[in-house]
Amino acid sequence: MRYFVTGEQQRKLLLNSLVLMFLGYILLLWLSNGLMYFHRMDLMPDSVVAYYLGAEEQFTQPRSYEGMLEVSHFHLFSMGMLVVTLTHLMLMTEFSVRLKIWLNGLIYLSAIADEAGGWLVRFAHPYFAYFKIAAFVVLELSLLALIIAVSYSLIRARTRIYRSNSADVD
């Protein structure tokens, strides 16, 4: 009854709805990230090497230091904000602490590895293309896992709120 008098229940539902809408937006970001990657490269190391080191047959130049620095500057900030937001939301779920630590650590490492992968291909050795591909795949899968886990937790919480509403009415 207290929830109805104080309005706390409505705030919980509103916050739940806002976070679910945010996760829908992040799902679109996740999709566009994958589409952008596959527009430029695929999961074959030769395509990654050609993207970063250039390819004569495609008349493409190697990625410049300045161009890569600009992209990294933006990505490090935006991915950092995305990851800290998603991991913060994950901490509020009912999943085990072990799963939270594992998944949160994985997403931070894969985000940094994904950004570092291009630099390593361009300035260290072309064999780092395998590393870049693996980092991208792990990042995409861990982002999707976080989106699904937080969404599942919020939908479950919504269901409990609706059930408690019907129990209070009866």
C-alpha positions as CSV (number, residue, x, y, z in Angstrom):
1,M,0.0,0.0,0.0
2,R,2.9,2.3,0.8
3,Y,4.0,2.2,-2.8
4,F,0.6,3.6,-4.0
5,V,0.6,6.4,-1.4
6,T,4.2,7.6,-1.9
7,G,4.2,7.0,-5.7
8,E,7.4,4.9,-5.4
9,Q,5.9,2.2,-7.5
10,Q,5.3,4.5,-10.4
11,R,8.8,5.9,-10.2
12,K,10.2,2.3,-10.4
13,L,8.0,1.6,-13.4
14,L,9.1,4.8,-15.1
15,L,12.8,4.2,-14.4
16,N,12.4,0.6,-15.6
17,S,10.8,1.9,-18.8
18,L,13.4,4.5,-19.4
19,V,16.3,2.0,-19.0
20,L,14.5,-0.5,-21.3
21,M,14.2,2.3,-24.0
22,F,17.9,3.1,-23.4
23,L,18.8,-0.5,-24.0
24,G,16.8,-0.5,-27.2
25,Y,18.8,2.5,-28.3
26,I,22.0,0.7,-27.4
27,L,20.9,-2.3,-29.4
28,L,20.7,-0.1,-32.4
29,L,24.2,1.2,-31.6
30,W,25.4,-2.4,-31.4
31,L,23.9,-3.2,-34.7
32,S,25.4,-0.1,-36.5
33,N,28.8,-0.9,-35.0
34,G,28.7,-4.4,-36.6
35,L,27.4,-3.0,-39.9
36,M,30.2,-0.4,-40.0
37,Y,32.8,-3.1,-39.3
38,F,31.5,-5.3,-42.0
39,H,31.2,-2.4,-44.4
40,R,35.0,-1.9,-44.1
41,M,36.3,-5.4,-43.3
42,D,35.1,-9.0,-42.7
43,L,36.3,-11.7,-40.3
44,M,39.2,-12.7,-42.6
45,P,42.6,-11.4,-41.6
46,D,43.4,-10.3,-45.2
47,S,40.6,-7.8,-45.1
48,V,41.7,-6.3,-41.8
49,V,45.3,-6.0,-43.0
50,A,44.1,-4.4,-46.3
51,Y,41.9,-1.9,-44.3
52,Y,44.8,-0.8,-42.0
53,L,47.8,-1.1,-44.3
54,G,46.1,-0.3,-47.6
55,A,45.8,-2.4,-50.7
56,E,47.2,-1.6,-54.2
57,E,44.5,-3.7,-56.0
58,Q,41.8,-1.6,-54.2
59,F,43.8,1.7,-54.5
60,T,43.5,2.3,-50.8
61,Q,46.2,4.0,-48.7
62,P,47.3,2.9,-45.2
63,R,45.4,4.4,-42.3
64,S,47.3,7.5,-41.1
65,Y,48.5,8.1,-37.6
66,E,46.5,11.2,-37.3
67,G,43.3,9.6,-38.7
68,M,43.6,6.7,-36.3
69,L,44.3,9.0,-33.4
70,E,41.1,11.0,-34.1
71,V,39.1,7.8,-34.2
72,S,40.7,6.4,-31.1
73,H,40.1,9.7,-29.2
74,F,36.4,9.6,-29.9
75,H,36.1,5.8,-29.4
76,L,37.9,5.7,-26.1
77,F,35.5,8.3,-24.7
78,S,32.3,7.0,-26.2
79,M,33.0,3.3,-25.6
80,G,34.1,4.2,-22.0
81,M,30.8,5.9,-21.3
82,L,28.8,3.1,-22.9
83,V,30.7,0.4,-21.0
84,V,30.5,2.2,-17.6
85,T,26.8,2.7,-18.1
86,L,26.1,-0.9,-19.1
87,T,28.3,-2.4,-16.4
88,H,26.6,-0.1,-13.8
89,L,23.2,-1.4,-14.9
90,M,24.5,-5.0,-14.8
91,L,25.6,-4.5,-11.2
92,M,22.0,-3.8,-10.2
93,T,20.7,-7.1,-11.6
94,E,20.1,-10.2,-9.6
95,F,22.7,-12.3,-11.4
96,S,25.6,-13.8,-9.4
97,V,28.5,-11.6,-8.4
98,R,30.9,-14.0,-10.2
99,L,28.9,-13.5,-13.5
100,K,28.9,-9.8,-13.0
101,I,32.6,-9.6,-12.4
102,W,33.4,-11.9,-15.3
103,L,31.1,-10.2,-17.8
104,N,32.1,-6.6,-16.7
105,G,35.8,-7.5,-16.9
106,L,35.4,-9.1,-20.3
107,I,33.6,-6.1,-21.8
108,Y,36.3,-3.6,-20.6
109,L,39.1,-5.8,-21.8
110,S,37.5,-6.4,-25.2
111,A,36.7,-2.7,-25.7
112,I,40.3,-1.8,-25.1
113,A,41.6,-4.7,-27.2
114,D,39.3,-3.8,-30.1
115,E,40.7,-0.3,-30.1
116,A,44.3,-1.4,-29.7
117,G,43.9,-4.1,-32.4
118,G,43.9,-1.6,-35.3
119,W,47.0,0.2,-34.0
120,L,48.8,-3.1,-33.6
121,V,47.9,-4.2,-37.2
122,R,49.0,-0.8,-38.6
123,F,52.1,-0.2,-36.6
124,A,53.3,-3.5,-35.1
125,H,52.6,-6.5,-37.4
126,P,49.9,-7.7,-39.8
127,Y,49.4,-10.9,-37.8
128,F,47.6,-8.8,-35.2
129,A,44.7,-8.9,-37.6
130,Y,43.7,-12.1,-35.8
131,F,43.8,-10.2,-32.5
132,K,41.7,-7.4,-34.0
133,I,39.0,-9.9,-35.3
134,A,38.9,-11.8,-32.0
135,A,38.6,-8.5,-30.0
136,F,35.8,-7.2,-32.2
137,V,33.8,-10.5,-31.9
138,V,34.3,-10.7,-28.1
139,L,33.3,-7.0,-27.8
140,E,30.1,-7.5,-29.8
141,L,29.2,-10.7,-28.0
142,S,29.8,-9.2,-24.5
143,L,27.9,-6.0,-25.4
144,L,25.0,-8.2,-26.6
145,A,25.2,-10.3,-23.4
146,L,25.0,-7.2,-21.2
147,I,22.1,-5.8,-23.2
148,I,20.2,-9.1,-22.9
149,A,21.1,-9.6,-19.2
150,V,20.0,-6.2,-18.1
151,S,16.8,-6.3,-20.3
152,Y,15.9,-9.7,-18.9
153,S,16.4,-8.5,-15.3
154,L,14.3,-5.4,-16.0
155,I,11.5,-7.3,-17.6
156,R,11.5,-9.8,-14.7
157,A,11.3,-6.9,-12.3
158,R,8.4,-5.4,-14.3
159,T,6.5,-8.7,-14.1
160,R,7.0,-8.8,-10.3
161,I,5.7,-5.2,-9.9
162,Y,2.6,-6.0,-12.0
163,R,2.1,-9.2,-9.9
164,S,2.4,-7.3,-6.6
165,N,-0.1,-4.7,-8.0
166,S,-2.7,-7.4,-8.6
167,A,-2.0,-9.0,-5.2
168,D,-2.5,-5.6,-3.5
169,V,-5.7,-5.0,-5.4
170,D,-7.2,-8.4,-4.4
